[in-house]
């Protein structure tokens, strides 16, 4: 039975007989493709290659027409995202038919969409029959440069380690400040931290922030960006906030309890990749180094001996392929972690490997720092040879970049 779900898609989205664009909606496009996608995937699973390429190419051609006929950036973005999946499915369909030209054509389209997972191409035996082709090798190389995150870190592993270290005056708000005393009392942070050792307190405070705030990466930031207002907005509006706001809350909680802390933005190499992740780094006096803390996913990271790791040590281990142990507490809003690179601990580590290319943080670690979006001051740590960094900070902010890890990961304890 031939399936033409595209009839509905065309009625909603395509060009009318008068040459005018009909009403285009994201919901309509999404709904129509969600009917087509499982059919193509079923054809792939049952090796019905002819059906894959007939339905897939018809969909592809109609989407191309819609892109040319529509100026709505949101619709164009949605079509682009659909074509990422569709190009890969078509490449697999034509590979089943051993059609070299069409396989390479859609693999090239897949690469040009900006998708960045080389394993889907290099590790798929369907494409073995074109693996010796220069075009195929070029596609794999491009995907690797863009999406083999461990390879990228290894390629950019080097920093400057000069005898004379740059000096940045990182500051930390005193736990005796009026605001921090207020939130310490208001949220009963001493009771939450408990009477255990330093690591126990760090962990308990992270868990409290993780539990009291729901993560929602698509939410708008509150106008006032401090622990009190963020928690209050989430409660009143019954909503979540993104990872940056969660790290902002935990940063102020740690400062209120007398810990040195910063919130740390972990950035990917690709400037076209709009996804980053914001975590915390809290200084352990007992261990005499920073500790990586992720309140969004309730995670601390350890080495094979159970020692808690700093962000600096984590990046080194990603480069050297040394083991990194993810805490069993890993979760997303109380549910099992299911990220863009897979489920569980391996998916989380792959996600963070992507985002551990370079780092930024405010030079002043204090409450409400980003409420005022002018005259902010950020420091960035980038590896040697990387020039394409984009701070993505408010206009008027001051930014400084260093290649020296000793300057960026500077201890807050004066010896």
ChimeraX attribute file (.defattr): number of C-alpha atoms within 10 A of each C-alpha:
attribute: neighborCount
match mode: 1-to-1
recipient: residues
	/A:1	3
	/A:2	7
	/A:3	11
	/A:4	12
	/A:5	16
	/A:6	18
	/A:7	12
	/A:8	16
	/A:9	22
	/A:10	18
	/A:11	14
	/A:12	18
	/A:13	25
	/A:14	23
	/A:15	18
	/A:16	12
	/A:17	7
	/A:18	6
	/A:19	9
	/A:20	10
	/A:21	15
	/A:22	15
	/A:23	12
	/A:24	17
	/A:25	14
	/A:26	16
	/A:27	10
	/A:28	16
	/A:29	20
	/A:30	16
	/A:31	13
	/A:32	19
	/A:33	19
	/A:34	13
	/A:35	14
	/A:36	19
	/A:37	16
	/A:38	11
	/A:39	18
	/A:40	23
	/A:41	15
	/A:42	13
	/A:43	17
	/A:44	20
	/A:45	10
	/A:46	9
	/A:47	14
	/A:48	16
	/A:49	19
	/A:50	15
	/A:51	18
	/A:52	23
	/A:53	23
	/A:54	16
	/A:55	21
	/A:56	21
	/A:57	15
	/A:58	12
	/A:59	21
	/A:60	19
	/A:61	10
	/A:62	16
	/A:63	22
	/A:64	14
	/A:65	13
	/A:66	20
	/A:67	18
	/A:68	9
	/A:69	16
	/A:70	17
	/A:71	10
	/A:72	12
	/A:73	10
	/A:74	11
	/A:75	19
	/A:76	18
	/A:77	13
	/A:78	14
	/A:79	20
	/A:80	17
	/A:81	14
	/A:82	20
	/A:83	21
	/A:84	18
	/A:85	14
	/A:86	21
	/A:87	24
	/A:88	19
	/A:89	23
	/A:90	29
	/A:91	29
	/A:92	24
	/A:93	29
	/A:94	23
	/A:95	22
	/A:96	18
	/A:97	17
	/A:98	15
	/A:99	14
	/A:100	15
	/A:101	13
	/A:102	18
	/A:103	26
	/A:104	20
	/A:105	16
	/A:106	22
	/A:107	24
	/A:108	19
	/A:109	20
	/A:110	24
	/A:111	22
	/A:112	15
	/A:113	16
	/A:114	18
	/A:115	16
	/A:116	20
	/A:117	18
	/A:118	21
	/A:119	13
	/A:120	12
	/A:121	22
	/A:122	19
	/A:123	10
	/A:124	11
	/A:125	11
	/A:126	19
	/A:127	22
	/A:128	14
	/A:129	12
	/A:130	18
	/A:131	15
	/A:132	10
	/A:133	12
	/A:134	10
	/A:135	15
	/A:136	21
	/A:137	14
	/A:138	13
	/A:139	20
	/A:140	22
	/A:141	15
	/A:142	17
	/A:143	23
	/A:144	19
	/A:145	17
	/A:146	22
	/A:147	20
	/A:148	19
	/A:149	26
	/A:150	20
	/A:151	16
	/A:152	19
	/A:153	22
	/A:154	15
	/A:155	13
	/A:156	18
	/A:157	18
	/A:158	14
	/A:159	16
	/A:160	14
	/A:161	12
	/A:162	10
	/A:163	6
	/A:164	9
	/A:165	15
	/A:166	13
	/A:167	10
	/A:168	13
	/A:169	10
	/A:170	17
	/A:171	15
	/A:172	18
	/A:173	19
	/A:174	18
	/A:175	20
	/A:176	13
	/A:177	13
	/A:178	10
	/A:179	16
	/A:180	23
	/A:181	15
	/A:182	15
	/A:183	17
	/A:184	20
	/A:185	12
	/A:186	10
	/A:187	12
	/A:188	11
	/A:189	19
	/A:190	14
	/A:191	13
	/A:192	15
	/A:193	23
	/A:194	14
	/A:195	10
	/A:196	10
	/A:197	10
	/A:198	16
	/A:199	15
	/A:200	13
	/A:201	20
	/A:202	24
	/A:203	16
	/A:204	18
	/A:205	23
	/A:206	29
	/A:207	21
	/A:208	17
	/A:209	20
	/A:210	25
	/A:211	15
	/A:212	14
	/A:213	24
	/A:214	22
	/A:215	23
	/A:216	16
	/A:217	16
	/A:218	9
	/A:219	11
	/A:220	11
	/A:221	16
	/A:222	16
	/A:223	12
	/A:224	15
	/A:225	20
	/A:226	23
	/A:227	23
	/A:228	18
	/A:229	15
	/A:230	21
	/A:231	22
	/A:232	14
	/A:233	18
	/A:234	17
	/A:235	14
	/A:236	8
	/A:237	8
	/A:238	10
	/A:239	14
	/A:240	24
	/A:241	22
	/A:242	19
	/A:243	22
	/A:244	23
	/A:245	27
	/A:246	30
	/A:247	28
	/A:248	27
	/A:249	27
	/A:250	30
	/A:251	28
	/A:252	29
	/A:253	27
	/A:254	26
	/A:255	25
	/A:256	27
	/A:257	21
	/A:258	15
	/A:259	21
	/A:260	25
	/A:261	25
	/A:262	28
	/A:263	25
	/A:264	24
	/A:265	21
	/A:266	21
	/A:267	26
	/A:268	24
	/A:269	23
	/A:270	19
	/A:271	13
	/A:272	8
	/A:273	14
	/A:274	9
	/A:275	13
	/A:276	17
	/A:277	22
	/A:278	24
	/A:279	25
	/A:280	27
	/A:281	22
	/A:282	21
	/A:283	22
	/A:284	19
	/A:285	14
	/A:286	9
	/A:287	13
	/A:288	11
	/A:289	22
	/A:290	25
	/A:291	26
	/A:292	22
	/A:293	27
	/A:294	25
	/A:295	30
	/A:296	30
	/A:297	24
	/A:298	22
	/A:299	22
	/A:300	22
	/A:301	21
	/A:302	20
	/A:303	16
	/A:304	10
	/A:305	8
	/A:306	10
	/A:307	12
	/A:308	22
	/A:309	22
	/A:310	22
	/A:311	22
	/A:312	17
	/A:313	18
	/A:314	23
	/A:315	21
	/A:316	15
	/A:317	15
	/A:318	22
	/A:319	19
	/A:320	13
	/A:321	11
	/A:322	12
	/A:323	13
	/A:324	20
	/A:325	19
	/A:326	17
	/A:327	14
	/A:328	12
	/A:329	14
	/A:330	21
	/A:331	19
	/A:332	18
	/A:333	18
	/A:334	13
	/A:335	9
	/A:336	14
	/A:337	18
	/A:338	14
	/A:339	15
	/A:340	10
	/A:341	15
	/A:342	14
	/A:343	12
	/A:344	16
	/A:345	20
	/A:346	15
	/A:347	16
	/A:348	21
	/A:349	18
	/A:350	19
	/A:351	19
	/A:352	21
	/A:353	23
	/A:354	25
	/A:355	22
	/A:356	24
	/A:357	23
	/A:358	21
	/A:359	24
	/A:360	21
	/A:361	21
	/A:362	21
	/A:363	20
	/A:364	17
	/A:365	21
	/A:366	22
	/A:367	23
	/A:368	17
	/A:369	16
	/A:370	18
	/A:371	14
	/A:372	12
	/A:373	12
	/A:374	13
	/A:375	13
	/A:376	19
	/A:377	16
	/A:378	17
	/A:379	21
	/A:380	22
	/A:381	22
	/A:382	27
	/A:383	20
	/A:384	14
	/A:385	12
	/A:386	12
	/A:387	8
	/A:388	10
	/A:389	17
	/A:390	11
	/A:391	17
	/A:392	9
	/A:393	14
	/A:394	13
	/A:395	10
	/A:396	11
	/A:397	14
	/A:398	14
	/A:399	17
	/A:400	13
	/A:401	15
	/A:402	19
	/A:403	21
	/A:404	21
	/A:405	17
	/A:406	19
	/A:407	19
	/A:408	24
	/A:409	15
	/A:410	16
	/A:411	17
	/A:412	17
	/A:413	10
	/A:414	5
	/A:415	4
